[in-house]
Amino acid sequence: MSTEDDAMVWTQVLDDFEANVAKAEAFLAASTVTLDAQVEQWSPPAAAGPLPAELHERARGLLERQRRVAANLPAVIAGMRGEGRYAQRILAATSHDQAPVYIDRTA
């Protein structure tokens, strides 16, 4: 594979990687979670040579963005777990399977 071919392959790989990072950033910024927030697992292309020098800066920028996303994930996950526990408590408190606690005798 020529250097030009490597550059085309790596440009496409970085485009895909950037789209996944953008999805993850949007997920972190969203106030609600949607099922389409999943990203694809990334692996380097087997057929391409080393990353061309002209793409190093772009790759470094994407790596930094990915690191920021990864650093924020634990707090977001903890928040989601807390919201899930809160939702379970609400569901348990409003479930129709429970006997009434108060009876309105004036109605």
N, C-alpha and C positions, 0 to 999 in steps of 0.2 A: 504494500500500500504506500502511495506517495505521501509526501508531507502535506500536499494540498488535500488529498483524500482524508488524511488524519484530521486536518483542520475542519473539514466539512462534518465528519463523524462527531468530533468533539463539540462542535458548535451545536449540533442537534442534541447531543447528550446534555450540554449545559442549558439549552432551551427547555428540555424536559425537566431537568433538575430545578431550574428557576421557577417553572410552573408549579412544581410540588412545594417549593419553599413559599411561594406566594399563597398557595392554598392553606398551608400551615399558618402563615401570618394572618390570613383572613379568619381562620378558625380561632386563633387567639384573640383577635380583635372583636369577634362577634359576641353579641350579648346572648345569643341562643346557639345551641348546637344543632346542626343538621346532619343527616346521615351521609350527605355527599361530601363531608369534610375529610374523607379518607384520601390518603396519598399513596402512590405506588412506591414499592421498595426499589431503591436505586442500587445498581451495580455497574461498575465500569465496563465499557464495551470490550469484549474479548478480542475483536478483530482490529482494533485501532492501536496505533503506536502510542508513544508518550504524548501527553498534553502539549500542544504547540506553545511556544513562548508567548505568542501574541494573545493567547487566551488565559495566561496565568493570572492577570489582574482580575479578570471577570470571575474566574474560579475562586480566587481569594475573597472577593466580595460576596459570592454566594455562600462560601463557607462561613463567613462572619454572620451573615443573615441566619443561616441554619443554626449556628451556635446560640444566637439570641433567642431563637424560637425554642431550642432545647432548654435553655436556662429558664424560660418562662413556663414550660410545661408542668413542672411539679406544682406550682401554685395554682394553675388552672385546674389540674386534676384534683387537687385537694378541695378546691371550691366546688367542683362538680360533685364530688363525693358528699360534701356537706349539703348541697342542694338535693341530692338523691335521698339522704337520710331525712331531710325536712319533708320532702314529698311523701316518703313512706309514713312519717308520723301523721301527716294530714290525712292520708288515705286510711290509716288505721283509726283515726279519730272520727272520720266521716263515713265509715263503713256501715252498711245496713245490717250487717250480721250481729251488731251489738244491740242489746236491749236498751230501750230508752232510759235515760237517766232522770228526766223530768217529765211530768205529765201536766198538761195545761187543763186544769179543772174548770176554768172560767169559760171556755169556749163552747 
